[in-house]
Amino acid sequence: MITPKEMNFIGTLRPGGPEVMQLNVTEVPQPADDEVLLRVLAAGVNFPDIMQRRGLYPAPPGANPVLGLDVAGEVVGKGKAVDSVDIGDKVCALTNGGGYAEYCVAPYSQCLPWPEGYDAIQAAALPETYFTVWANLFQIGRFKKRESVIVHGGAGGIGITAIQLAKEFGGRVFATEASREKCGACVKFGAEAAFNFQETDFAEEIRKIVGDRGVDVVLDIVGAPYTQRNLDCLAMDGRLIQISIMQGSKVQIDLRQLMSRRLSISGSMMRPRTTMEKGRIAAELRESVWPILNAGRCHPVIQKVFPLAEASEAHRLMESNLHIGKIMLKVAT
């Protein structure tokens, strides 16, 4: 297949609502020495895309400013330092931006093969959520067999991934969500119990189940309003892992609580990490998680697929908070 010189992509006129996104034409990017060029078949829609579109999460220096952080496609070009990926390979990739386009470059170390039996939509649903969950819950959070975790936002793409992987690795999983339907989805995908935060206090409900001991890890996307209750839920040596701050970043806490129970608070952002760091995450996923996906024991949940030209509608659905699982863009066949 001959790679064209130009391609369609979704551009943003200015920071703002979904209406600022439009289909445009630009030159096909060229891969650097350590990159591959992908003909994009599908791309995932993620909350960082929403924040970037609003002007609240700008691309790091040197990153592609076009939206889109995970894709699946076919390798159609590669840099001279790439020796582990071949032309024609079908891979999914955590990109450094640029996924909402017909062609995209990505560091080869951030590419992984499609799991067995997966199509492009399913494969593109993996990178952002699996990289994020593995790095935070398992690397930073040191989650292990027979430990317990609360996953906030359990019916989203990251939430479902965290529930499935924590359960797969022998953990005890609880979740919170905004509706009874979403709580039901959390239980369906492996949570022991899920709490509707619109109707109950999750900290009180957790104590009814686990008692005074508490849980080992809390994986939080909410931020400031949940911080104190998250700490109240933690067991001795418990870990609060912050992966988003959707409702605020500033909070006051009593440090004596951390000291007396040896608690830790940490978190991370994926996008500012170096290629080497992301490559190490990819290598661990290939070794520890891809065999699970190949066996069909965990899988992405797809809410809806939109054509690339309707990316603005995909963003509207995500902002409605009515979705369960991932929202995807179909780019090519």
C-alpha positions as CSV (number, residue, x, y, z in Angstrom):
1,M,0.0,0.0,0.0
2,I,1.3,3.4,-1.0
3,T,1.2,6.0,1.8
4,P,-0.4,9.2,0.7
5,K,1.1,12.6,1.3
6,E,-1.9,14.0,3.0
7,M,-4.5,12.7,5.5
8,N,-7.7,13.7,7.3
9,F,-7.4,14.5,11.0
10,I,-9.5,16.2,13.7
11,G,-8.3,19.6,14.5
12,T,-9.4,22.1,17.2
13,L,-10.0,25.7,16.2
14,R,-9.5,26.9,19.8
15,P,-10.1,25.7,23.3
16,G,-13.8,25.1,24.0
17,G,-16.6,22.6,23.7
18,P,-17.0,19.8,21.2
19,E,-18.1,22.2,18.5
20,V,-14.5,23.4,18.1
21,M,-13.5,20.0,16.6
22,Q,-13.5,19.8,12.8
23,L,-12.2,17.4,10.2
24,N,-9.2,18.9,8.4
25,V,-6.4,17.9,6.1
26,T,-2.7,17.9,6.8
27,E,0.5,16.2,5.8
28,V,1.1,12.6,6.8
29,P,3.7,12.6,9.6
30,Q,7.1,11.0,9.2
31,P,8.5,8.6,11.8
32,A,11.6,9.5,13.8
33,D,14.4,7.0,14.2
34,D,12.6,5.2,17.1
35,E,9.1,5.5,15.8
36,V,6.7,3.7,13.5
37,L,4.1,5.2,11.2
38,L,0.7,3.6,11.6
39,R,-2.3,3.6,9.2
40,V,-4.8,4.2,11.9
41,L,-7.8,1.9,11.9
42,A,-9.4,2.9,15.2
43,A,-8.7,5.3,18.1
44,G,-9.8,5.6,21.7
45,V,-11.5,8.6,23.3
46,N,-10.2,9.4,26.7
47,F,-10.8,12.0,29.4
48,P,-7.4,13.6,28.8
49,D,-8.7,14.4,25.3
50,I,-11.6,16.2,26.8
51,M,-9.3,18.2,29.0
52,Q,-6.9,19.0,26.2
53,R,-9.8,20.2,24.0
54,R,-10.9,22.5,26.8
55,G,-7.4,24.0,27.0
56,L,-6.8,22.5,30.5
57,Y,-4.3,19.8,29.6
58,P,-1.9,21.0,26.9
59,A,0.4,18.6,25.0
60,P,3.9,18.5,26.5
61,P,6.7,20.1,24.6
62,G,7.6,18.1,21.5
63,A,4.3,16.1,21.6
64,N,1.8,16.1,18.7
65,P,-0.9,18.6,19.6
66,V,-3.6,16.6,17.7
67,L,-5.9,14.8,20.1
68,G,-5.7,11.0,20.6
69,L,-3.6,8.9,22.9
70,D,-4.3,5.3,21.9
71,V,-4.8,3.8,18.5
72,A,-4.7,0.5,16.6
73,G,-3.5,0.1,13.1
74,E,-1.1,-1.3,10.6
75,V,2.6,-0.4,10.5
76,V,3.3,1.3,7.1
77,G,6.7,2.9,7.9
78,K,9.4,2.9,10.5
79,G,12.6,4.7,11.6
80,K,16.0,3.3,11.1
81,A,16.4,2.3,14.8
82,V,13.2,0.1,14.8
83,D,14.0,-3.6,14.7
84,S,11.3,-5.2,16.7
85,V,8.3,-4.1,14.6
86,D,7.9,-4.9,10.9
87,I,6.0,-3.3,8.0
88,G,2.5,-4.9,7.9
89,D,2.4,-5.7,11.6
90,K,-0.9,-4.9,13.3
91,V,-0.3,-3.1,16.6
92,C,-2.0,-1.0,19.2
93,A,0.0,1.9,20.6
94,L,0.1,4.5,23.3
95,T,0.8,7.6,21.3
96,N,2.3,10.9,22.2
97,G,-0.7,12.6,20.6
98,G,-2.1,12.5,17.1
99,G,-4.5,9.5,17.3
100,Y,-7.5,11.3,15.8
101,A,-6.1,11.0,12.3
102,E,-5.7,8.6,9.4
103,Y,-2.0,8.2,10.1
104,C,-0.1,8.5,13.3
105,V,3.5,8.0,14.6
106,A,4.3,6.3,17.9
107,P,7.6,5.1,19.6
108,Y,8.0,1.5,18.7
109,S,8.6,0.7,22.4
110,Q,5.0,1.9,23.1
111,C,3.5,-0.6,20.6
112,L,2.0,-3.9,21.5
113,P,0.5,-6.6,19.2
114,W,-3.3,-7.1,19.0
115,P,-4.3,-9.8,21.4
116,E,-5.6,-13.0,19.8
117,G,-9.0,-12.7,18.3
118,Y,-9.1,-8.9,18.7
119,D,-10.3,-6.5,15.9
120,A,-9.0,-2.9,15.6
121,I,-11.7,-1.4,17.8
122,Q,-11.0,-3.8,20.6
123,A,-7.2,-3.4,20.3
124,A,-7.4,0.5,20.2
125,A,-9.4,0.4,23.5
126,L,-6.4,-1.1,25.4
127,P,-3.4,1.2,25.6
128,E,-4.4,4.3,27.6
129,T,-6.4,2.3,30.1
130,Y,-4.0,-0.6,30.5
131,F,-0.9,1.5,30.7
132,T,-2.5,3.7,33.3
133,V,-3.9,0.9,35.5
134,W,-0.7,-1.1,35.3
135,A,1.5,1.9,36.2
136,N,-0.6,3.1,39.0
137,L,-2.3,0.1,40.6
138,F,0.5,-2.4,40.2
139,Q,3.8,-0.4,39.9
140,I,3.1,2.5,42.1
141,G,0.4,0.9,44.2
142,R,2.2,-2.4,44.6
143,F,-1.1,-4.2,44.5
144,K,-0.8,-7.9,45.1
145,K,-2.8,-11.1,45.7
146,R,-5.3,-11.1,48.6
147,E,-5.2,-7.3,48.9
148,S,-8.3,-5.1,48.5
149,V,-8.9,-2.0,46.4
150,I,-11.6,0.6,46.0
151,V,-11.9,1.8,42.3
152,H,-13.7,5.1,42.0
153,G,-15.4,5.6,38.6
154,G,-15.6,1.9,38.2
155,A,-17.7,1.8,35.1
156,G,-15.4,3.9,32.9
157,G,-12.7,2.6,30.7
158,I,-10.0,2.8,33.4
159,G,-12.4,1.6,36.1
160,I,-13.4,-1.5,34.3
161,T,-9.8,-2.3,33.5
162,A,-8.8,-1.8,37.1
163,I,-11.6,-4.0,38.3
164,Q,-10.8,-6.8,35.9
165,L,-7.1,-6.8,36.5
166,A,-7.3,-6.6,40.3
167,K,-9.7,-9.5,40.3
168,E,-7.5,-11.5,37.8
169,F,-4.5,-11.0,40.1
170,G,-6.3,-12.4,43.1
171,G,-7.5,-9.2,44.7
172,R,-10.8,-8.1,46.4
173,V,-12.4,-5.2,44.5
174,F,-14.9,-2.6,45.4
175,A,-16.1,0.3,43.3
176,T,-18.1,3.5,43.3
177,E,-20.3,5.0,40.6
178,A,-23.0,7.6,39.9
179,S,-26.0,5.3,39.2
180,R,-27.4,1.9,40.0
181,E,-26.9,0.8,36.4
182,K,-23.2,1.7,36.5
183,C,-22.9,0.0,39.9
184,G,-24.4,-3.1,38.4
185,A,-21.9,-3.0,35.6
186,C,-19.0,-2.8,38.2
187,V,-20.3,-6.0,39.9
188,K,-20.8,-7.7,36.5
189,F,-17.1,-7.1,35.6
190,G,-15.7,-8.3,38.9
191,A,-16.4,-6.0,41.8
192,E,-17.5,-7.6,45.0
193,A,-19.7,-4.6,45.7
194,A,-20.3,-1.2,44.2
195,F,-21.7,1.9,45.9
196,N,-23.8,4.7,44.3
197,F,-22.2,7.8,45.7
198,Q,-25.3,9.7,44.9
199,E,-27.2,7.7,47.5
200,T,-24.7,6.4,50.1
201,D,-21.4,7.3,51.8
202,F,-18.9,4.8,50.3
203,A,-16.6,5.1,53.4
204,E,-19.4,3.9,55.7
205,E,-20.5,1.2,53.3
206,I,-16.9,-0.2,53.0
207,R,-16.5,-0.3,56.8
208,K,-19.7,-2.4,57.0
209,I,-18.0,-5.0,54.7
210,V,-14.3,-5.0,55.7
211,G,-14.6,-3.7,59.3
212,D,-12.1,-1.5,61.0
213,R,-9.1,-2.9,59.0
214,G,-9.9,-1.0,55.9
215,V,-8.7,-1.6,52.3
216,D,-5.2,-1.7,51.1
217,V,-5.4,0.6,48.0
218,V,-7.7,3.3,46.8
219,L,-7.5,4.2,43.1
220,D,-9.1,7.7,42.8
221,I,-10.1,9.9,39.9
222,V,-12.2,12.4,41.8
223,G,-9.7,14.4,43.9
224,A,-10.2,16.8,46.8
225,P,-13.8,16.0,47.8
226,Y,-12.9,12.3,48.3
227,T,-9.5,12.6,49.9
228,Q,-10.4,12.5,53.6
229,R,-12.9,9.6,53.1
230,N,-10.3,7.8,51.0
231,L,-7.8,8.0,53.8
232,D,-10.4,6.9,56.3
233,C,-10.9,3.8,54.3
234,L,-7.3,2.7,54.2
235,A,-5.8,-0.1,56.2
236,M,-2.4,0.1,58.0
237,D,0.2,0.7,55.3
238,G,-2.6,1.6,52.8
239,R,-1.9,3.5,49.6
240,L,-4.0,6.2,48.0
241,I,-3.2,6.5,44.3
242,Q,-4.4,9.6,42.5
243,I,-4.8,9.3,38.8
244,S,-7.1,12.2,38.1
245,I,-8.5,15.3,39.9
246,M,-11.8,15.7,38.2
247,Q,-13.3,17.7,41.1
248,G,-10.4,19.6,42.5
249,S,-6.7,19.3,43.5
250,K,-6.4,21.2,46.8
251,V,-7.2,19.7,50.1
252,Q,-6.2,19.9,53.8
253,I,-5.3,16.7,55.6
254,D,-4.1,15.8,59.1
255,L,-0.6,14.4,58.6
256,R,-0.8,12.5,61.9
257,Q,-3.3,10.1,60.2
258,L,-0.6,9.2,57.7
259,M,2.0,8.8,60.3
260,S,0.0,6.7,62.7
261,R,-1.1,4.2,60.1
262,R,1.9,4.5,57.7
263,L,-0.3,5.6,54.8
264,S,1.1,6.9,51.6
265,I,-0.4,9.2,48.9
266,S,1.0,9.1,45.4
267,G,-0.1,9.3,41.8
268,S,1.0,10.0,38.3
269,M,0.3,11.4,34.9
270,M,1.1,9.2,31.9
271,R,1.7,11.8,29.2
272,P,4.7,13.5,30.8
273,R,6.5,10.2,31.2
274,T,9.6,9.5,29.0
275,T,9.6,7.1,26.1
276,M,11.8,4.8,28.2
277,E,9.4,4.8,31.1
278,K,6.4,4.1,28.9
279,G,8.4,1.4,27.2
280,R,9.0,-0.4,30.5
281,I,5.3,-0.3,31.2
282,A,4.6,-1.8,27.7
283,A,7.2,-4.6,28.4
284,E,5.6,-5.5,31.7
285,L,2.1,-5.5,30.1
286,R,3.4,-7.8,27.3
287,E,4.8,-10.2,29.9
288,S,2.1,-10.2,32.6
289,V,-1.1,-9.0,31.0
290,W,-1.2,-9.9,27.3
291,P,-1.3,-13.6,28.1
292,I,-4.4,-12.9,30.1
293,L,-6.0,-11.0,27.2
294,N,-4.9,-13.7,24.7
295,A,-6.7,-16.2,26.9
296,G,-9.9,-14.1,26.9
297,R,-10.1,-13.7,30.6
298,C,-10.1,-9.8,30.6
299,H,-11.4,-7.7,27.8
300,P,-12.3,-4.0,27.0
301,V,-15.9,-3.0,27.2
302,I,-17.1,-0.8,24.2
303,Q,-20.0,1.6,24.7
304,K,-20.2,3.1,21.2
305,V,-18.2,3.6,18.1
306,F,-18.3,6.8,16.1
307,P,-16.7,7.6,12.7
308,L,-13.7,9.9,12.9
309,A,-15.7,12.8,11.4
310,E,-18.1,12.6,14.3
311,A,-15.5,12.9,17.0
312,S,-17.4,15.9,18.5
313,E,-20.4,13.6,19.1
314,A,-18.1,11.1,20.8
315,H,-16.9,13.9,23.1
316,R,-20.5,14.9,23.9
317,L,-21.2,11.3,25.0
318,M,-18.2,11.2,27.2
319,E,-19.1,14.5,28.8
320,S,-22.6,13.3,29.5
321,N,-21.2,10.7,31.8
322,L,-23.8,8.2,30.6
323,H,-21.3,5.7,29.1
324,I,-20.1,2.4,30.5
325,G,-16.6,1.4,29.2
326,K,-14.8,2.9,26.2
327,I,-16.0,5.3,23.5
328,M,-14.2,4.7,20.2
329,L,-13.5,6.2,16.8
330,K,-13.5,4.1,13.7
331,V,-10.9,5.7,11.3
332,A,-10.5,3.2,8.4
333,T,-11.2,-0.4,7.5
